[in-house]
Amino acid sequence: MPATDQQLTIPVGDATVSAAYGRPGKPSPHAPTVVVAHGAGAGMEHPFLLGFTAALNVLGLATLRFNFPYREAGRKFPDRPPVAIATWRAVMDAAANQAALRGDTGPLVACGKSFGGRMASMAVAAGMPAAGLVYLGYPLHPPGKPDKLRDEHLYGLATPMLFLQGTRDTFATPHILEDVVSRIGRNAVLQWVEGGDHSFAVAGHKRPAGEVGASLAVPVAGFISSLE
């Protein structure tokens, strides 16, 4: 059964950010909670994230999606890593509290689209607990600049990781990402979305963003089930 979102306000330092907590209609007491961050150019209400989290709820997982402070304030330029990491910590604590209130004992997973996923990995590298990390299009390098990799912190992570990536994603040259995942080790899994770009849109197969996001729920839920 689908969830009904509960709107939350989460303190982050001297500010607050908006969040939406979704729980399946008939959840298992061991249902995982997936905390979902948006990408650099869109907030938590983007149809892609709405479709993705709604589909996870239907599959029996709880979700909590949130805004970073820059998006909450209406700014376009993303927060610097210290602010983004502090936000991730605060939101993960809030998600853990929501799960505890309902007696949910399932794993707490950090998931993010592009920038949001990269910041989740940096937060875990800085000590934030998470049962797993899910990257919806990891921004391994700027488009056209494969020499400027954003990978150094990944090799020290023992947390299970899923890289879900489009084969046409200009932010991750396929053979370079495959090499990075191989060097991370057995705790990292790479799953390709054939023909997908950085937004997972497939050329010649036009779909609404919400439907595209929803299509990623099954592989993500499958990965998370392996953590339990």
VOLUM-694466 format. One record per atom (N, C-alpha, C): x, y, z. Coordinates in steps of 0.02 Angstrom, whole numbers, plus 50000, padded with zeros to 5 digits. Example, Ala and Ser with C-alpha at 12.3 -4.5 7.8 and 13.67 -1.06 7.14 Angstrom:
// VOLUM-694466
<u:50660; v:49716; w:50390>
<u:50615; v:49775; w:50390>
<u:50660; v:49835; w:50390>
<u:50642; v:49888; w:50354>
<u:50684; v:49947; w:50357>
<u:50645; v:50002; w:50394>
This chain:
// VOLUM-694466
<u:50042; v:49940; w:50000>
<u:50000; v:50000; w:50000>
<u:50044; v:50062; w:50000>
<u:50024; v:50116; w:49966>
<u:50064; v:50177; w:49966>
<u:50061; v:50211; w:50033>
<u:50109; v:50255; w:50043>
<u:50113; v:50293; w:50106>
<u:50081; v:50361; w:50098>
<u:50066; v:50391; w:50155>
<u:50047; v:50461; w:50157>
<u:50104; v:50499; w:50188>
<u:50130; v:50549; w:50154>
<u:50187; v:50585; w:50180>
<u:50170; v:50625; w:50242>
<u:50215; v:50622; w:50290>
<u:50210; v:50664; w:50349>
<u:50263; v:50719; w:50342>
<u:50241; v:50782; w:50344>
<u:50287; v:50837; w:50336>
<u:50325; v:50851; w:50401>
<u:50390; v:50860; w:50395>
<u:50433; v:50871; w:50453>
<u:50476; v:50933; w:50443>
<u:50498; v:50962; w:50498>
<u:50548; v:51015; w:50498>
<u:50606; v:50993; w:50541>
<u:50665; v:50992; w:50513>
<u:50723; v:50965; w:50547>
<u:50775; v:51020; w:50560>
<u:50795; v:51031; w:50623>
<u:50846; v:51081; w:50637>
<u:50914; v:51060; w:50610>
<u:50949; v:51108; w:50579>
<u:51017; v:51097; w:50555>
<u:51057; v:51159; w:50576>
<u:51094; v:51154; w:50629>
<u:51129; v:51213; w:50655>
<u:51079; v:51266; w:50676>
<u:51087; v:51326; w:50649>
<u:51042; v:51381; w:50666>
<u:50981; v:51385; w:50619>
<u:50978; v:51340; w:50571>
<u:50924; v:51342; w:50521>
<u:50882; v:51278; w:50528>
<u:50833; v:51272; w:50483>
<u:50793; v:51211; w:50479>
<u:50784; v:51193; w:50406>
<u:50771; v:51129; w:50394>
<u:50756; v:51107; w:50326>
<u:50691; v:51067; w:50327>
<u:50657; v:51067; w:50270>
<u:50595; v:51029; w:50262>
<u:50611; v:50956; w:50245>
<u:50567; v:50912; w:50266>
<u:50573; v:50842; w:50251>
<u:50504; v:50811; w:50246>
<u:50500; v:50754; w:50214>
<u:50436; v:50718; w:50207>
<u:50449; v:50645; w:50221>
<u:50414; v:50618; w:50271>
<u:50422; v:50549; w:50292>
<u:50365; v:50508; w:50266>
<u:50380; v:50455; w:50228>
<u:50329; v:50412; w:50201>
<u:50337; v:50341; w:50228>
<u:50282; v:50312; w:50249>
<u:50283; v:50244; w:50278>
<u:50229; v:50203; w:50244>
<u:50244; v:50141; w:50226>
<u:50194; v:50099; w:50194>
<u:50131; v:50091; w:50237>
<u:50075; v:50079; w:50204>
<u:50013; v:50070; w:50240>
<u:50014; v:50012; w:50288>
<u:50048; v:49958; w:50269>
<u:50054; v:49898; w:50312>
<u:50128; v:49878; w:50315>
<u:50167; v:49917; w:50352>
<u:50239; v:49903; w:50353>
<u:50256; v:49844; w:50398>
<u:50311; v:49811; w:50381>
<u:50340; v:49760; w:50424>
<u:50377; v:49796; w:50480>
<u:50379; v:49766; w:50541>
<u:50419; v:49798; w:50594>
<u:50493; v:49800; w:50578>
<u:50513; v:49761; w:50528>
<u:50584; v:49761; w:50508>
<u:50594; v:49800; w:50443>
<u:50545; v:49842; w:50425>
<u:50550; v:49879; w:50362>
<u:50609; v:49927; w:50364>
<u:50650; v:49929; w:50311>
<u:50704; v:49977; w:50308>
<u:50677; v:50048; w:50300>
<u:50718; v:50096; w:50319>
<u:50703; v:50167; w:50306>
<u:50757; v:50194; w:50259>
<u:50736; v:50222; w:50204>
<u:50782; v:50249; w:50154>
<u:50779; v:50325; w:50157>
<u:50834; v:50357; w:50175>
<u:50838; v:50430; w:50177>
<u:50864; v:50454; w:50110>
<u:50827; v:50499; w:50078>
<u:50840; v:50516; w:50007>
<u:50855; v:50590; w:50000>
<u:50913; v:50606; w:49971>
<u:50933; v:50675; w:49958>
<u:50926; v:50691; w:49884>
<u:50910; v:50753; w:49870>
<u:50902; v:50776; w:49800>
<u:50970; v:50792; w:49769>
<u:50969; v:50803; w:49704>
<u:51028; v:50825; w:49668>
<u:51039; v:50900; w:49673>
<u:51091; v:50925; w:49640>
<u:51110; v:50995; w:49647>
<u:51058; v:51043; w:49618>
<u:51022; v:51022; w:49567>
<u:50979; v:51068; w:49532>
<u:50905; v:51064; w:49547>
<u:50885; v:51021; w:49594>
<u:50813; v:51013; w:49608>
<u:50804; v:50994; w:49681>
<u:50747; v:51012; w:49710>
<u:50733; v:50997; w:49779>
<u:50697; v:50932; w:49790>
<u:50674; v:50922; w:49852>
<u:50645; v:50857; w:49870>
<u:50576; v:50845; w:49838>
<u:50545; v:50897; w:49810>
<u:50480; v:50888; w:49779>
<u:50485; v:50875; w:49703>
<u:50544; v:50865; w:49678>
<u:50551; v:50850; w:49607>
<u:50514; v:50785; w:49591>
<u:50479; v:50782; w:49535>
<u:50441; v:50721; w:49518>
<u:50483; v:50657; w:49519>
<u:50546; v:50662; w:49500>
<u:50589; v:50602; w:49501>
<u:50592; v:50572; w:49571>
<u:50604; v:50615; w:49622>
<u:50608; v:50590; w:49690>
<u:50540; v:50569; w:49717>
<u:50488; v:50605; w:49698>
<u:50420; v:50585; w:49719>
<u:50403; v:50516; w:49693>
<u:50418; v:50503; w:49629>
<u:50405; v:50438; w:49600>
<u:50447; v:50383; w:49632>
<u:50510; v:50399; w:49644>
<u:50556; v:50350; w:49674>
<u:50534; v:50330; w:49744>
<u:50520; v:50380; w:49786>
<u:50503; v:50364; w:49856>
<u:50434; v:50331; w:49860>
<u:50386; v:50354; w:49819>
<u:50320; v:50322; w:49820>
<u:50325; v:50248; w:49800>
<u:50367; v:50233; w:49751>
<u:50376; v:50164; w:49730>
<u:50409; v:50122; w:49785>
<u:50456; v:50151; w:49821>
<u:50486; v:50116; w:49877>
<u:50434; v:50102; w:49931>
<u:50390; v:50150; w:49944>
<u:50337; v:50140; w:49994>
<u:50292; v:50082; w:49974>
<u:50275; v:50078; w:49910>
<u:50233; v:50023; w:49886>
<u:50268; v:49956; w:49896>
<u:50334; v:49956; w:49892>
<u:50373; v:49894; w:49901>
<u:50384; v:49878; w:49975>
<u:50358; v:49921; w:50019>
<u:50362; v:49906; w:50091>
<u:50417; v:49940; w:50128>
<u:50451; v:49989; w:50098>
<u:50505; v:50025; w:50131>
<u:50480; v:50094; w:50153>
<u:50502; v:50116; w:50211>
<u:50490; v:50185; w:50232>
<u:50540; v:50231; w:50200>
<u:50522; v:50294; w:50190>
<u:50568; v:50342; w:50159>
<u:50565; v:50409; w:50195>
<u:50620; v:50445; w:50191>
<u:50621; v:50514; w:50216>
<u:50663; v:50554; w:50166>
<u:50631; v:50598; w:50129>
<u:50667; v:50641; w:50083>
<u:50670; v:50711; w:50112>
<u:50722; v:50749; w:50093>
<u:50734; v:50813; w:50126>
<u:50767; v:50862; w:50080>
<u:50765; v:50925; w:50100>
<u:50801; v:50979; w:50065>
<u:50866; v:50995; w:50100>
<u:50917; v:51013; w:50062>
<u:50976; v:51042; w:50090>
<u:50962; v:51116; w:50106>
<u:51000; v:51148; w:50150>
<u:50987; v:51217; w:50169>
<u:50985; v:51266; w:50111>
<u:51030; v:51258; w:50062>
<u:51030; v:51306; w:50006>
<u:50965; v:51304; w:49968>
<u:50938; v:51245; w:49960>
<u:50874; v:51238; w:49924>
<u:50817; v:51267; w:49966>
<u:50820; v:51255; w:50030>
<u:50769; v:51281; w:50076>
<u:50768; v:51357; w:50074>
<u:50827; v:51388; w:50066>
<u:50832; v:51461; w:50066>
<u:50821; v:51491; w:49996>
<u:50810; v:51448; w:49946>
<u:50798; v:51473; w:49879>
<u:50860; v:51491; w:49840>
<u:50919; v:51467; w:49865>
<u:50981; v:51481; w:49829>
<u:50994; v:51427; w:49777>
<u:51032; v:51444; w:49725>
<u:51045; v:51397; w:49671>
<u:51110; v:51358; w:49682>
<u:51159; v:51389; w:49714>
<u:51224; v:51356; w:49720>
<u:51224; v:51309; w:49780>
<u:51243; v:51246; w:49770>
<u:51240; v:51197; w:49825>
<u:51283; v:51216; w:49885>
<u:51263; v:51190; w:49942>
<u:51301; v:51201; w:50004>
<u:51370; v:51169; w:49998>
<u:51418; v:51198; w:50034>
<u:51484; v:51169; w:50038>
<u:51480; v:51104; w:50079>
<u:51528; v:51058; w:50070>
<u:51525; v:50994; w:50104>
<u:51513; v:50997; w:50180>
<u:51546; v:51041; w:50218>
<u:51532; v:51040; w:50290>
<u:51458; v:51051; w:50307>
<u:51425; v:51095; w:50271>
<u:51354; v:51108; w:50284>
<u:51312; v:51048; w:50261>
<u:51328; v:51022; w:50202>
<u:51291; v:50964; w:50176>
<u:51299; v:50903; w:50221>
<u:51359; v:50892; w:50247>
<u:51372; v:50836; w:50291>
<u:51334; v:50844; w:50357>
<u:51335; v:50905; w:50384>
<u:51297; v:50918; w:50446>
<u:51222; v:50906; w:50435>
<u:51198; v:50924; w:50376>
<u:51128; v:50913; w:50359>
<u:51113; v:50838; w:50357>
<u:51156; v:50801; w:50324>
<u:51147; v:50728; w:50321>
<u:51144; v:50698; w:50391>
<u:51188; v:50719; w:50434>
<u:51189; v:50692; w:50502>
<u:51123; v:50707; w:50539>
<u:51100; v:50768; w:50532>
<u:51038; v:50788; w:50566>
<u:50978; v:50750; w:50540>
<u:50976; v:50741; w:50474>
<u:50919; v:50706; w:50444>
<u:50921; v:50631; w:50460>
<u:50979; v:50601; w:50460>
<u:50984; v:50530; w:50479>
<u:50963; v:50520; w:50552>
<u:50981; v:50566; w:50596>
<u:50958; v:50562; w:50665>
<u:50882; v:50567; w:50669>
<u:50853; v:50613; w:50629>
<u:50780; v:50620; w:50628>
<u:50747; v:50558; w:50602>
<u:50776; v:50527; w:50551>
<u:50748; v:50465; w:50523>
<u:50751; v:50409; w:50575>
<u:50806; v:50405; w:50611>
<u:50812; v:50354; w:50664>
<u:50760; v:50364; w:50718>
<u:50747; v:50427; w:50735>
<u:50696; v:50442; w:50785>
<u:50627; v:50423; w:50760>
<u:50612; v:50436; w:50697>
<u:50547; v:50417; w:50669>
<u:50539; v:50341; w:50671>
<u:50591; v:50305; w:50654>
<u:50588; v:50232; w:50655>
<u:50578; v:50206; w:50726>
<u:50613; v:50236; w:50774>
<u:50608; v:50214; w:50843>
<u:50538; v:50226; w:50871>
<u:50508; v:50282; w:50852>
<u:50440; v:50298; w:50876>
<u:50389; v:50245; w:50855>
<u:50402; v:50214; w:50798>
<u:50355; v:50165; w:50770>
<u:50377; v:50093; w:50782>
<u:50432; v:50085; w:50817>
<u:50456; v:50018; w:50830>
<u:50488; v:49983; w:50771>
<u:50507; v:50022; w:50720>
<u:50539; v:49993; w:50661>
<u:50612; v:49977; w:50677>
<u:50633; v:49917; w:50660>
<u:50701; v:49897; w:50676>
<u:50743; v:49882; w:50614>
<u:50717; v:49898; w:50555>
<u:50752; v:49885; w:50494>
<u:50812; v:49931; w:50484>
<u:50854; v:49916; w:50435>
<u:50914; v:49956; w:50422>
<u:50897; v:50027; w:50399>
<u:50942; v:50073; w:50415>
<u:50936; v:50143; w:50394>
<u:50987; v:50155; w:50339>
<u:50961; v:50172; w:50279>
<u:51003; v:50177; w:50220>
<u:51004; v:50249; w:50195>
<u:51063; v:50273; w:50176>
<u:51071; v:50340; w:50147>
<u:51074; v:50335; w:50071>
<u:51032; v:50374; w:50038>
<u:51025; v:50370; w:49965>
<u:51022; v:50441; w:49938>
<u:51053; v:50453; w:49881>
<u:51051; v:50520; w:49853>
<u:51059; v:50521; w:49778>
<u:51026; v:50569; w:49748>
<u:51034; v:50583; w:49677>
<u:51095; v:50627; w:49667>
<u:51144; v:50604; w:49630>
<u:51202; v:50644; w:49610>
<u:51235; v:50678; w:49671>
<u:51232; v:50744; w:49675>
<u:51262; v:50782; w:49730>
<u:51240; v:50754; w:49798>
<u:51176; v:50738; w:49805>
<u:51151; v:50712; w:49869>
<u:51184; v:50647; w:49889>
<u:51196; v:50602; w:49840>
<u:51229; v:50540; w:49854>
<u:51302; v:50549; w:49871>
<u:51335; v:50593; w:49834>
<u:51406; v:50606; w:49849>
<u:51414; v:50635; w:49919>
<u:51369; v:50680; w:49939>
<u:51374; v:50708; w:50006>
<u:51359; v:50656; w:50059>
<u:51315; v:50607; w:50043>
<u:51301; v:50552; w:50090>
<u:51365; v:50512; w:50101>
<u:51401; v:50498; w:50047>
<u:51462; v:50459; w:50053>
<u:51515; v:50496; w:50094>
<u:51518; v:50562; w:50085>
<u:51565; v:50601; w:50124>
<u:51546; v:50603; w:50198>
<u:51480; v:50605; w:50211>
<u:51457; v:50604; w:50280>
<u:51475; v:50538; w:50314>
<u:51466; v:50482; w:50277>
<u:51484; v:50417; w:50305>
<u:51560; v:50413; w:50315>
<u:51598; v:50440; w:50268>
<u:51671; v:50442; w:50276>
<u:51691; v:50482; w:50337>
<u:51649; v:50531; w:50356>
<u:51664; v:50573; w:50415>
<u:51634; v:50543; w:50479>
<u:51605; v:50483; w:50474>
<u:51582; v:50449; w:50535>
<u:51508; v:50440; w:50543>
<u:51467; v:50463; w:50495>
<u:51395; v:50455; w:50501>
<u:51376; v:50381; w:50493>
<u:51338; v:50352; w:50539>
<u:51318; v:50282; w:50532>
<u:51266; v:50274; w:50476>
<u:51271; v:50221; w:50438>
<u:51221; v:50202; w:50388>
<u:51232; v:50128; w:50372>
<u:51176; v:50093; w:50364>
<u:51181; v:50021; w:50348>
<u:51201; v:50011; w:50275>
<u:51188; v:50061; w:50233>
<u:51204; v:50056; w:50163>
<u:51203; v:50124; w:50130>
<u:51235; v:50129; w:50073>
<u:51236; v:50190; w:50033>
<u:51211; v:50173; w:49963>
<u:51165; v:50215; w:49937>
<u:51139; v:50205; w:49869>
<u:51150; v:50270; w:49831>
<u:51185; v:50264; w:49773>
<u:51198; v:50322; w:49731>
<u:51156; v:50318; w:49668>
<u:51112; v:50366; w:49660>
<u:51071; v:50370; w:49599>
<u:51108; v:50417; w:49550>
<u:51156; v:50390; w:49514>
<u:51196; v:50431; w:49470>
<u:51252; v:50466; w:49508>
<u:51304; v:50429; w:49526>
<u:51359; v:50459; w:49563>
<u:51398; v:50507; w:49517>
<u:51409; v:50569; w:49540>
<u:51446; v:50618; w:49497>
<u:51521; v:50608; w:49504>
<u:51547; v:50558; w:49471>
<u:51617; v:50539; w:49479>
<u:51664; v:50594; w:49455>
<u:51644; v:50630; w:49403>
<u:51686; v:50685; w:49377>
<u:51641; v:50734; w:49340>
<u:51662; v:50797; w:49331>
<u:51623; v:50843; w:49291>
<u:51620; v:50819; w:49218>
<u:51566; v:50834; w:49183>
<u:51562; v:50813; w:49112>
<u:51622; v:50837; w:49072>
<u:51651; v:50791; w:49034>
<u:51708; v:50808; w:48993>
<u:51773; v:50816; w:49029>
<u:51774; v:50802; w:49095>
<u:51836; v:50809; w:49134>
<u:51849; v:50746; w:49175>
<u:51862; v:50690; w:49141>
<u:51871; v:50627; w:49178>
<u:51935; v:50625; w:49220>
<u:51977; v:50675; w:49212>
<u:52038; v:50677; w:49253>
<u:52024; v:50707; w:49322>
<u:51967; v:50738; w:49332>
<u:51950; v:50770; w:49396>
<u:51902; v:50725; w:49435>
<u:51929; v:50669; w:49460>
<u:51887; v:50620; w:49494>
<u:51870; v:50640; w:49566>
<u:51810; v:50621; w:49587>
<u:51786; v:50633; w:49655>
<u:51779; v:50564; w:49689>
<u:51835; v:50532; w:49700>
<u:51833; v:50462; w:49722>
<u:51875; v:50447; w:49783>
<u:51919; v:50493; w:49805>
<u:51969; v:50476; w:49855>
<u:51939; v:50448; w:49919>
<u:51883; v:50478; w:49942>
<u:51854; v:50457; w:50006>
<u:51818; v:50390; w:50002>
<u:51803; v:50366; w:49941>
<u:51763; v:50306; w:49934>
<u:51802; v:50242; w:49954>
<u:51867; v:50243; w:49945>
<u:51906; v:50181; w:49955>
<u:51912; v:50160; w:50028>
<u:51900; v:50207; w:50074>
<u:51904; v:50189; w:50144>
<u:51838; v:50168; w:50175>
<u:51785; v:50166; w:50134>
<u:51718; v:50150; w:50161>
<u:51707; v:50075; w:50162>
<u:51684; v:50050; w:50220>
<u:51666; v:49979; w:50226>
<u:51591; v:49969; w:50218>
<u:51554; v:50024; w:50215>
<u:51481; v:50021; w:50207>
<u:51462; v:49991; w:50140>
<u:51414; v:49945; w:50137>
<u:51390; v:49919; w:50072>
<u:51364; v:49976; w:50029>
<u:51382; v:49975; w:49964>
<u:51364; v:50030; w:49919>
<u:51335; v:50003; w:49855>
<u:51283; v:50036; w:49830>
<u:51255; v:50022; w:49764>
<u:51264; v:50084; w:49720>
<u:51300; v:50076; w:49665>
<u:51305; v:50128; w:49614>
<u:51255; v:50110; w:49559>
<u:51202; v:50149; w:49553>
<u:51152; v:50140; w:49501>
<u:51164; v:50195; w:49450>
<u:51186; v:50177; w:49390>
<u:51213; v:50227; w:49344>
<u:51189; v:50214; w:49272>
<u:51173; v:50268; w:49236>
<u:51156; v:50263; w:49166>
<u:51218; v:50255; w:49123>
<u:51213; v:50216; w:49071>
<u:51271; v:50204; w:49028>
<u:51290; v:50266; w:48987>
<u:51245; v:50315; w:48981>
<u:51260; v:50377; w:48944>
<u:51271; v:50436; w:48991>
<u:51283; v:50422; w:49055>
<u:51292; v:50475; w:49104>
<u:51359; v:50510; w:49093>
<u:51358; v:50574; w:49076>
<u:51420; v:50610; w:49062>
<u:51459; v:50626; w:49126>
<u:51429; v:50613; w:49184>
<u:51463; v:50624; w:49248>
<u:51502; v:50563; w:49271>
<u:51501; v:50509; w:49231>
<u:51537; v:50449; w:49251>
<u:51554; v:50408; w:49189>
<u:51614; v:50416; w:49163>
<u:51637; v:50376; w:49106>
<u:51636; v:50302; w:49126>
<u:51601; v:50259; w:49088>
<u:51590; v:50190; w:49111>
<u:51652; v:50152; w:49133>
<u:51705; v:50152; w:49092>
<u:51763; v:50111; w:49111>
<u:51798; v:50139; w:49173>
<u:51793; v:50205; w:49183>
<u:51824; v:50235; w:49243>
<u:51784; v:50217; w:49305>
<u:51717; v:50221; w:49300>
<u:51676; v:50202; w:49357>
<u:51684; v:50128; w:49374>
<u:51688; v:50086; w:49323>
<u:51698; v:50015; w:49335>
<u:51763; v:50003; w:49372>
<u:51815; v:50040; w:49354>
<u:51880; v:50033; w:49388>
<u:51875; v:50056; w:49460>
<u:51841; v:50112; w:49472>
<u:51833; v:50138; w:49540>
<u:51796; v:50088; w:49584>
<u:51741; v:50061; w:49558>
<u:51701; v:50013; w:49597>
<u:51742; v:49950; w:49611>
<u:51781; v:49928; w:49562>
<u:51824; v:49870; w:49572>
<u:51875; v:49882; w:49627>
<u:51903; v:49942; w:49628>
<u:51954; v:49957; w:49678>
<u:51925; v:49967; w:49747>
<u:51861; v:49988; w:49751>
<u:51828; v:49994; w:49817>
<u:51825; v:49926; w:49850>
<u:51807; v:49876; w:49811>
<u:51806; v:49808; w:49838>
<u:51738; v:49776; w:49839>
<u:51732; v:49722; w:49876>
<u:51672; v:49680; w:49874>
<u:51610; v:49713; w:49903>
<u:51619; v:49766; w:49942>
<u:51561; v:49800; w:49971>
<u:51528; v:49849; w:49922>
<u:51554; v:49855; w:49862>
<u:51525; v:49901; w:49812>
<u:51496; v:49861; w:49754>
<u:51435; v:49880; w:49734>
<u:51401; v:49848; w:49678>
<u:51384; v:49901; w:49626>
<u:51396; v:49887; w:49563>
<u:51380; v:49932; w:49509>
<u:51326; v:49901; w:49465>
<u:51271; v:49938; w:49456>
<u:51217; v:49914; w:49413>
<u:51203; v:49967; w:49361>
<u:51207; v:49948; w:49297>
<u:51197; v:49996; w:49243>
<u:51124; v:49999; w:49222>
<u:51102; v:50059; w:49204>
<u:51037; v:50069; w:49172>
<u:51053; v:50083; w:49099>
<u:51039; v:50035; w:49056>
<u:51059; v:50039; w:48986>
<u:51027; v:50099; w:48951>
<u:51070; v:50142; w:48922>
<u:51047; v:50200; w:48885>
<u:51029; v:50260; w:48927>
<u:51034; v:50254; w:48993>
<u:51014; v:50309; w:49037>
<u:51066; v:50364; w:49040>
<u:51042; v:50427; w:49044>
<u:51087; v:50483; w:49053>
<u:51091; v:50498; w:49128>
<u:51114; v:50559; w:49147>
<u:51123; v:50575; w:49218>
<u:51056; v:50578; w:49254>
<u:51001; v:50589; w:49217>
<u:50934; v:50589; w:49247>
<u:50899; v:50522; w:49236>
<u:50935; v:50474; w:49209>
<u:50909; v:50407; w:49193>
<u:50858; v:50408; w:49136>
<u:50855; v:50463; w:49098>
<u:50814; v:50465; w:49038>
<u:50849; v:50425; w:48983>
<u:50809; v:50386; w:48947>
<u:50836; v:50343; w:48893>
<u:50814; v:50372; w:48826>
<u:50862; v:50384; w:48782>
<u:50847; v:50412; w:48716>
<u:50798; v:50368; w:48679>
<u:50747; v:50399; w:48650>
<u:50697; v:50363; w:48612>
<u:50644; v:50329; w:48654>
<u:50647; v:50340; w:48720>
<u:50598; v:50309; w:48765>
<u:50576; v:50362; w:48815>
<u:50538; v:50410; w:48792>
<u:50519; v:50467; w:48834>
<u:50469; v:50446; w:48888>
<u:50484; v:50462; w:48950>
<u:50440; v:50447; w:49006>
<u:50439; v:50506; w:49054>
<u:50384; v:50516; w:49091>
<u:50384; v:50569; w:49142>
<u:50437; v:50555; w:49195>
<u:50463; v:50608; w:49226>
<u:50516; v:50601; w:49276>
<u:50495; v:50556; w:49333>
<u:50432; v:50561; w:49353>
<u:50408; v:50520; w:49408>
<u:50411; v:50446; w:49392>
<u:50396; v:50429; w:49330>
<u:50398; v:50359; w:49308>
<u:50471; v:50335; w:49305>
<u:50515; v:50379; w:49284>
<u:50586; v:50362; w:49281>
<u:50611; v:50347; w:49352>
<u:50595; v:50391; w:49399>
<u:50616; v:50380; w:49468>
<u:50588; v:50316; w:49496>
<u:50524; v:50303; w:49483>
<u:50492; v:50242; w:49508>
<u:50526; v:50179; w:49481>
<u:50553; v:50183; w:49420>
<u:50584; v:50124; w:49390>
<u:50647; v:50102; w:49426>
<u:50675; v:50145; w:49467>
<u:50737; v:50129; w:49503>
<u:50723; v:50096; w:49571>
<u:50660; v:50095; w:49592>
<u:50644; v:50070; w:49659>
<u:50659; v:49996; w:49667>
<u:50644; v:49956; w:49615>
<u:50653; v:49883; w:49621>
<u:50727; v:49865; w:49631>
<u:50773; v:49890; w:49590>
<u:50844; v:49871; w:49602>
<u:50869; v:49898; w:49669>
<u:50845; v:49957; w:49690>
<u:50867; v:49984; w:49755>
<u:50840; v:49940; w:49812>
<u:50776; v:49922; w:49808>
<u:50747; v:49879; w:49860>
<u:50782; v:49811; w:49862>
<u:50800; v:49785; w:49803>
<u:50836; v:49722; w:49801>
<u:50904; v:49726; w:49837>
<u:50940; v:49780; w:49825>
<u:51004; v:49791; w:49858>
<u:50994; v:49796; w:49934>
<u:50944; v:49834; w:49955>
<u:50933; v:49844; w:50026>
<u:50912; v:49779; w:50061>
<u:50875; v:49736; w:50025>
<u:50856; v:49673; w:50056>
<u:50917; v:49629; w:50072>
<u:50971; v:49640; w:50036>
<u:51032; v:49601; w:50049>
<u:51068; v:49624; w:50112>
<u:51048; v:49682; w:50139>
<u:51079; v:49709; w:50199>
<u:51049; v:49680; w:50262>
<u:50989; v:49652; w:50257>
<u:50952; v:49631; w:50316>
<u:50976; v:49562; w:50340>
